[in-house]
Amino acid sequence: DIFRFAIYRYDDEKEIIYLSNVFVGKEHRKQGLGNSILNATDKIAKNLNAQTICLKVKQDSFVHEWYERHGYSDLSVDEEEPQLIWMTKNIGE
């Protein structure tokens, strides 16, 4: 795999976009693909008039720090999977 990700939202939470399953293959990292995924997510969310992007990630990972560098902040520990933390980014005007 080179990269993959999923973006979705729920009918009763149209102001929130969820980003999940972000993956960039090891041999394709450090080429800006992850940044492109985040930029595309921001644009899609804005086009859908969403105010927030949410995702969950393993808290003690380099990926958590990477999301922080891109404007995401910790929201809460996931109740079903306590090793994961929900992060959020406000993109509203």
N, C-alpha and C positions, 0 to 999 in steps of 0.2 A: 504494500500500500504506500502511496505517496502521501496522501492526506485524506481526512474525512471529518465531518462534523454534522450536527443536526441543529436546526432552529425550529422552535415550535411555540405555540401559545394556546391558551385555553379560551373558549368562547366567553366564559364569565370573568376573564382577566385580560381583557384586550390591551390594557396599558402595560403588560409585562410580556417580554419575550424571553424564552428560555434557550440557552445555548448548552448543548451536551455533546458528548462523544467526540470531543476535539482530539485529533490525533495527527501527528506529522511523523512519518517514518524517519528513523535515525539518520539514514543516509541523505535525507532531504532537509534536515534541520539547519538552522543558521542561514537560510536563504530568504527569509521574510514570509514564508507561507503562513505561519501562525499569525503574524501581524496582519496579513491580508485577510485571514479568516475573521479576526476581530474587527477590522475595518469594514468588511462586508456585513457583519452582524450589526454594527452601529448603523450603517446605511439602511439596511432592511428594517430595523426597528424604527428608525425615524420615518421611513416611507409608510410604515404601518401605524404611525402616530402613537407608538409606544413611548412610555416614559422611563422604563427601567429594563435592564437586562439582568437576568439571574442565571447562576450556574452553581454547580457544586463540584468541589475538588478536594483531594486529599490535602489536609492542612500542612503537614510537614513535608512538602514536596517543592521542587524547584518550580513547578507549574503554578503553585499558589503565589509564590513571589513574582512570577511573570505576570499573572493577572493583576497583582497589586501595582506593578509598574505601568500597567495599562488602564489604571483608573478604577479598578474593582476594589471593594472593601468588604471585610467580613461582616456577615449578617447574623448567622446563627449556626450552631452545630446541627447536623441532620439527625432527626430523632430516630430514624430507622437504621442509619449507618453512621454511628458516632465518630468514626475515623474520617468522615467527610464534613466539610463545612460549606454552607451556602455563602456565596459572594454575590454582590450586587453592584451595578453601575447605573447611576442616574444619567439619562441622556436627554431628559426633558429640557425644554427651553427655559 
